[in-house]
Amino acid sequence: MSAPVVLPLVDDARVLVCCGAGGVGKTSTATALALLAARRGRRVLALTVDPSKRLAQTLGVEPNRREPTAVSRERLQAAGITAGTLDAWMLDPAKVAEDAVKRVAKDEAAQQRLFQNRLYKEVSRMVAGMQEYTAMEALFGFLEAGRYDLVVLDTPPARNALDFLEGPTRLASLLEGRVFQLFLPPTADTGFFERKASELLLSVLSAAFGTENARDLQEFFSLFLPVFKDFGLHASKARALLSSASTGFLLVTSPADEAVADALYFQQRTVDLKLPFRGFLLNRSEADAAGRQLPTLGADDAQVPALAQAFAKFLPLAAAEQTRHARDASLLATLAAKAAGGSGNDGPTAFARALPTLVTGASELEGLAVLADALASA
């Protein structure tokens, strides 16, 4: 049996990022990784950018909280956690943006002017969809504070899930752009042509939306500019951390063709973005079912009609299981070769490991504990 490769990541990483298509068990795998790290005595945050509420429900914490919530001691003990701690939080982008405003705008009057700005109230809803910026801001804040040894980030089940890593570059381009500068009120340092262009833009906006709305727009950009710049600075630092050896990107897939295609796409994205891809986790797999033999029916049992009929119905199921094992074992070998040949980093060679299909009937928390056990030996 191969030496465990997931445990070193769980023990040493500061950030583990789980990516994958929808329906492959990505959130469950991310949560199981967090459970495993907490079992091993680490202070862990399970942070999900995925709007799914399953993680909060499973861990017994309320969704839509304004800050991470500690998992109860009873649930920790049920999951085998005695030394470490585990908090969970679903990203609240509006809350992250509000905290950034309070941190950057030291003047309370300026804070209130921005919060009362009609455009801010509308744009705050847009900011709630700007997960790529607020995710980096939140991640930076948690790591900078030193509150957690490990953050397990569960990304949305979409092919653009890694777009938040490119946020700093896009934000810097936006803030430095000449068009954006025209939306700011002129200052003493504003050049003659820029001042005239800004006045012209204001008159156009006033004609289109009304003078008051145009002034609100200009005030919003003026007040929110330092916050955007702060976002960009923190996002750049978080991006550097996510590119370092203390981070691991894990790509979760199932044997389904579409899921595998997404996993391979994510791997290529990590290579393109120069991120530390650590491995594939083939979930809901029977790749490790080696050694199971097709059953046989003894001569005496074959003479019993009920047993013979039951065996005849059971045999095709066993044969189908063998077929799935052969398929999954072949897929796992393909992923292992792909991982070893294209890790996209200078760290250890990336891996591919299989995780089992959880038995139905167990509670969600019990299932996650079983998955954590499987990850410990993967």
ZIGI-V244613 format. One record per pair of residues at least 6 apart in sequence whose ideal C-beta (glycine too) atoms are under 8 Angstrom apart, sorted by sequence separation. I is the first residue (numbers start at 0). J is the second residue. If there is no record, write none. Layout:
BEGIN
i=I j=J
i=I j=J
END
This chain:
BEGIN
i=9 j=15
i=19 j=25
i=37 j=43
i=55 j=61
i=56 j=62
i=75 j=81
i=104 j=110
i=113 j=119
i=114 j=120
i=126 j=132
i=141 j=147
i=154 j=160
i=173 j=179
i=240 j=246
i=252 j=258
i=253 j=259
i=268 j=274
i=269 j=275
i=270 j=276
i=300 j=306
i=301 j=307
i=342 j=348
i=8 j=15
i=18 j=25
i=36 j=43
i=47 j=54
i=55 j=62
i=61 j=68
i=126 j=133
i=154 j=161
i=252 j=259
i=269 j=276
i=300 j=307
i=342 j=349
i=17 j=25
i=60 j=68
i=142 j=150
i=185 j=193
i=189 j=197
i=204 j=212
i=205 j=213
i=208 j=216
i=341 j=349
i=358 j=366
i=361 j=369
i=19 j=28
i=45 j=54
i=60 j=69
i=75 j=84
i=101 j=110
i=104 j=113
i=141 j=150
i=185 j=194
i=204 j=213
i=252 j=261
i=301 j=310
i=339 j=348
i=357 j=366
i=33 j=43
i=52 j=62
i=60 j=70
i=75 j=85
i=100 j=110
i=252 j=262
i=266 j=276
i=296 j=306
i=300 j=310
i=338 j=348
i=339 j=349
i=17 j=28
i=33 j=44
i=59 j=70
i=251 j=262
i=296 j=307
i=338 j=349
i=339 j=350
i=358 j=369
i=17 j=29
i=33 j=45
i=58 j=70
i=59 j=71
i=138 j=150
i=181 j=193
i=185 j=197
i=201 j=213
i=204 j=216
i=250 j=262
i=338 j=350
i=357 j=369
i=45 j=58
i=100 j=113
i=180 j=193
i=184 j=197
i=185 j=198
i=266 j=279
i=338 j=351
i=357 j=370
i=15 j=29
i=100 j=114
i=138 j=152
i=183 j=197
i=296 j=310
i=337 j=351
i=355 j=369
i=17 j=32
i=30 j=45
i=59 j=74
i=69 j=84
i=70 j=85
i=181 j=196
i=182 j=197
i=250 j=265
i=335 j=350
i=355 j=370
i=29 j=45
i=58 j=74
i=69 j=85
i=70 j=86
i=181 j=197
i=201 j=217
i=250 j=266
i=294 j=310
i=335 j=351
i=354 j=370
i=15 j=32
i=69 j=86
i=70 j=87
i=97 j=114
i=248 j=265
i=262 j=279
i=334 j=351
i=29 j=47
i=68 j=86
i=134 j=152
i=182 j=200
i=355 j=373
i=67 j=86
i=68 j=87
i=181 j=200
i=250 j=269
i=294 j=313
i=354 j=373
i=67 j=87
i=68 j=88
i=294 j=314
i=331 j=351
i=354 j=374
i=26 j=47
i=46 j=67
i=67 j=88
i=248 j=269
i=293 j=314
i=331 j=352
i=66 j=88
i=331 j=353
i=9 j=32
i=26 j=49
i=44 j=67
i=294 j=317
i=354 j=377
i=25 j=49
i=30 j=54
i=64 j=88
i=293 j=317
i=353 j=377
i=26 j=51
i=29 j=54
i=64 j=89
i=130 j=155
i=293 j=318
i=352 j=377
i=9 j=35
i=10 j=36
i=27 j=53
i=63 j=89
i=65 j=91
i=97 j=123
i=248 j=274
i=250 j=276
i=291 j=317
i=327 j=353
i=5 j=32
i=9 j=36
i=26 j=53
i=30 j=57
i=58 j=85
i=60 j=87
i=62 j=89
i=64 j=91
i=96 j=123
i=248 j=275
i=252 j=279
i=254 j=281
i=26 j=54
i=30 j=58
i=63 j=91
i=66 j=94
i=135 j=163
i=246 j=274
i=247 j=275
i=248 j=276
i=249 j=277
i=250 j=278
i=251 j=279
i=252 j=280
i=253 j=281
i=293 j=321
i=6 j=35
i=10 j=39
i=58 j=87
i=65 j=94
i=134 j=163
i=135 j=164
i=246 j=275
i=248 j=277
i=249 j=278
i=250 j=279
i=251 j=280
i=252 j=281
i=253 j=282
i=254 j=283
i=291 j=320
i=5 j=35
i=9 j=39
i=93 j=123
i=96 j=126
i=242 j=272
i=247 j=277
i=249 j=279
i=250 j=280
i=252 j=282
i=253 j=283
i=254 j=284
i=291 j=321
i=10 j=41
i=93 j=124
i=131 j=162
i=132 j=163
i=135 j=166
i=242 j=273
i=244 j=275
i=247 j=278
i=249 j=280
i=251 j=282
i=253 j=284
i=9 j=41
i=55 j=87
i=131 j=163
i=135 j=167
i=242 j=274
i=243 j=275
i=288 j=320
i=6 j=39
i=54 j=87
i=93 j=126
i=130 j=163
i=131 j=164
i=184 j=217
i=241 j=274
i=242 j=275
i=291 j=324
i=55 j=89
i=92 j=126
i=93 j=127
i=131 j=165
i=132 j=166
i=182 j=216
i=183 j=217
i=184 j=218
i=54 j=89
i=92 j=127
i=131 j=166
i=182 j=217
i=285 j=320
i=288 j=323
i=289 j=324
i=92 j=128
i=288 j=324
i=52 j=89
i=92 j=129
i=96 j=133
i=99 j=136
i=183 j=220
i=184 j=221
i=37 j=75
i=92 j=130
i=95 j=133
i=132 j=170
i=182 j=220
i=183 j=221
i=285 j=323
i=286 j=324
i=50 j=89
i=285 j=324
i=288 j=327
i=289 j=328
i=38 j=78
i=43 j=83
i=45 j=85
i=47 j=87
i=49 j=89
i=90 j=130
i=92 j=132
i=96 j=136
i=37 j=78
i=38 j=79
i=42 j=83
i=43 j=84
i=44 j=85
i=45 j=86
i=46 j=87
i=47 j=88
i=92 j=133
i=95 j=136
i=179 j=220
i=183 j=224
i=286 j=327
i=38 j=80
i=40 j=82
i=41 j=83
i=42 j=84
i=43 j=85
i=44 j=86
i=45 j=87
i=46 j=88
i=47 j=89
i=48 j=90
i=92 j=134
i=95 j=137
i=98 j=140
i=285 j=327
i=286 j=328
i=37 j=80
i=38 j=81
i=39 j=82
i=40 j=83
i=43 j=86
i=44 j=87
i=45 j=88
i=47 j=90
i=90 j=133
i=284 j=327
i=34 j=78
i=38 j=82
i=39 j=83
i=44 j=88
i=46 j=90
i=90 j=134
i=286 j=330
i=34 j=79
i=38 j=83
i=95 j=140
i=286 j=331
i=34 j=80
i=37 j=83
i=281 j=327
i=284 j=330
i=36 j=83
i=37 j=84
i=90 j=137
i=284 j=331
i=37 j=85
i=281 j=330
i=174 j=224
i=281 j=331
i=34 j=85
i=33 j=85
i=174 j=227
i=281 j=334
i=33 j=87
i=173 j=227
i=174 j=228
i=279 j=334
i=279 j=335
i=170 j=227
i=174 j=231
i=279 j=337
i=279 j=338
i=170 j=230
i=171 j=231
i=278 j=338
i=86 j=147
i=170 j=231
i=276 j=338
i=166 j=230
i=167 j=231
i=170 j=234
i=276 j=341
i=277 j=342
i=276 j=342
i=287 j=353
i=167 j=234
i=276 j=343
i=286 j=353
i=166 j=234
i=167 j=235
i=275 j=343
i=276 j=344
i=287 j=355
i=254 j=323
i=274 j=343
i=275 j=344
i=277 j=346
i=284 j=353
i=273 j=343
i=274 j=344
i=277 j=347
i=279 j=349
i=281 j=351
i=284 j=354
i=285 j=355
i=167 j=238
i=259 j=330
i=266 j=337
i=270 j=341
i=273 j=344
i=275 j=346
i=278 j=349
i=279 j=350
i=280 j=351
i=281 j=352
i=283 j=354
i=284 j=355
i=285 j=356
i=254 j=326
i=262 j=334
i=266 j=338
i=270 j=342
i=271 j=343
i=277 j=349
i=278 j=350
i=279 j=351
i=280 j=352
i=281 j=353
i=282 j=354
i=283 j=355
i=284 j=356
i=254 j=327
i=270 j=343
i=276 j=349
i=277 j=350
i=278 j=351
i=279 j=352
i=281 j=354
i=283 j=356
i=67 j=141
i=164 j=238
i=263 j=337
i=267 j=341
i=269 j=343
i=278 j=352
i=280 j=354
i=259 j=334
i=266 j=341
i=254 j=330
i=164 j=241
i=266 j=343
i=48 j=130
i=252 j=334
i=48 j=134
i=46 j=137
i=46 j=138
i=140 j=233
i=118 j=212
i=136 j=230
i=139 j=233
i=280 j=374
i=46 j=141
i=117 j=212
i=135 j=230
i=139 j=234
i=142 j=237
i=44 j=141
i=118 j=215
i=122 j=219
i=133 j=230
i=136 j=233
i=139 j=236
i=280 j=377
i=117 j=215
i=118 j=216
i=132 j=230
i=135 j=233
i=136 j=234
i=139 j=237
i=142 j=240
i=54 j=153
i=116 j=215
i=135 j=234
i=138 j=237
i=118 j=218
i=119 j=219
i=244 j=344
i=118 j=219
i=122 j=223
i=136 j=237
i=139 j=240
i=44 j=146
i=116 j=218
i=132 j=234
i=135 j=237
i=244 j=346
i=44 j=147
i=116 j=219
i=119 j=222
i=135 j=238
i=138 j=241
i=158 j=261
i=42 j=146
i=43 j=147
i=46 j=150
i=48 j=152
i=49 j=153
i=119 j=223
i=161 j=265
i=42 j=147
i=43 j=148
i=44 j=149
i=46 j=151
i=47 j=152
i=48 j=153
i=49 j=154
i=50 j=155
i=160 j=265
i=42 j=148
i=43 j=149
i=44 j=150
i=45 j=151
i=46 j=152
i=47 j=153
i=48 j=154
i=49 j=155
i=112 j=218
i=113 j=219
i=116 j=222
i=158 j=264
i=41 j=148
i=42 j=149
i=43 j=150
i=44 j=151
i=46 j=153
i=48 j=155
i=49 j=156
i=158 j=265
i=161 j=268
i=165 j=272
i=41 j=149
i=43 j=151
i=45 j=153
i=161 j=269
i=164 j=272
i=113 j=222
i=112 j=222
i=113 j=223
i=164 j=274
i=161 j=272
i=36 j=148
i=48 j=160
i=36 j=149
i=109 j=222
i=161 j=274
i=36 j=151
i=48 j=163
i=33 j=149
i=33 j=151
i=104 j=222
i=32 j=151
i=30 j=151
i=104 j=225
i=29 j=151
i=103 j=225
i=104 j=226
i=29 j=152
i=30 j=153
i=100 j=223
i=103 j=226
i=14 j=138
i=29 j=153
i=100 j=226
i=103 j=229
i=26 j=153
i=99 j=226
i=102 j=229
i=14 j=142
i=25 j=153
i=13 j=142
i=25 j=154
i=96 j=226
i=99 j=229
i=25 j=156
i=99 j=230
i=23 j=156
i=15 j=149
i=17 j=151
i=22 j=156
i=13 j=148
i=14 j=149
i=15 j=150
i=17 j=152
i=21 j=156
i=13 j=149
i=14 j=150
i=15 j=151
i=16 j=152
i=17 j=153
i=18 j=154
i=20 j=156
i=21 j=157
i=12 j=149
i=13 j=150
i=14 j=151
i=15 j=152
i=17 j=154
i=19 j=156
i=14 j=152
i=16 j=154
i=9 j=149
i=18 j=160
i=18 j=161
i=32 j=249
i=28 j=249
i=29 j=251
i=28 j=251
i=16 j=241
i=14 j=240
i=25 j=251
i=13 j=240
i=14 j=241
i=24 j=251
i=23 j=251
i=23 j=252
i=24 j=253
i=16 j=246
i=18 j=248
i=23 j=253
i=14 j=245
i=15 j=246
i=16 j=247
i=18 j=249
i=19 j=250
i=22 j=253
i=13 j=245
i=14 j=246
i=15 j=247
i=16 j=248
i=17 j=249
i=18 j=250
i=19 j=251
i=20 j=252
i=23 j=255
i=12 j=245
i=13 j=246
i=14 j=247
i=15 j=248
i=16 j=249
i=17 j=250
i=18 j=251
i=19 j=252
i=22 j=255
i=11 j=245
i=12 j=246
i=15 j=249
i=17 j=251
i=12 j=247
i=23 j=258
i=22 j=258
i=20 j=257
i=20 j=258
i=8 j=247
i=19 j=258
i=8 j=249
i=20 j=261
i=19 j=261
i=20 j=262
i=19 j=262
i=19 j=265
i=18 j=265
i=28 j=280
i=28 j=282
i=27 j=282
i=25 j=282
i=24 j=282
i=23 j=282
i=24 j=283
i=23 j=283
i=8 j=277
i=5 j=278
i=4 j=278
i=78 j=364
i=77 j=364
i=77 j=365
i=78 j=367
i=79 j=368
i=74 j=364
i=78 j=368
i=77 j=368
i=79 j=371
i=78 j=371
i=57 j=363
i=58 j=364
i=56 j=363
i=57 j=364
i=53 j=363
i=57 j=367
i=28 j=354
i=24 j=354
i=27 j=357
i=34 j=367
i=38 j=371
i=34 j=368
i=31 j=367
i=35 j=371
i=30 j=367
i=31 j=368
i=34 j=371
i=27 j=366
i=31 j=370
i=32 j=371
i=35 j=374
i=27 j=367
i=31 j=371
i=35 j=375
i=28 j=370
i=31 j=373
i=32 j=374
i=27 j=370
i=31 j=374
i=4 j=350
i=28 j=374
i=5 j=352
i=4 j=352
i=9 j=374
i=5 j=374
i=6 j=375
i=5 j=375
i=3 j=375
i=5 j=377
i=3 j=376
i=4 j=377
i=3 j=377
END
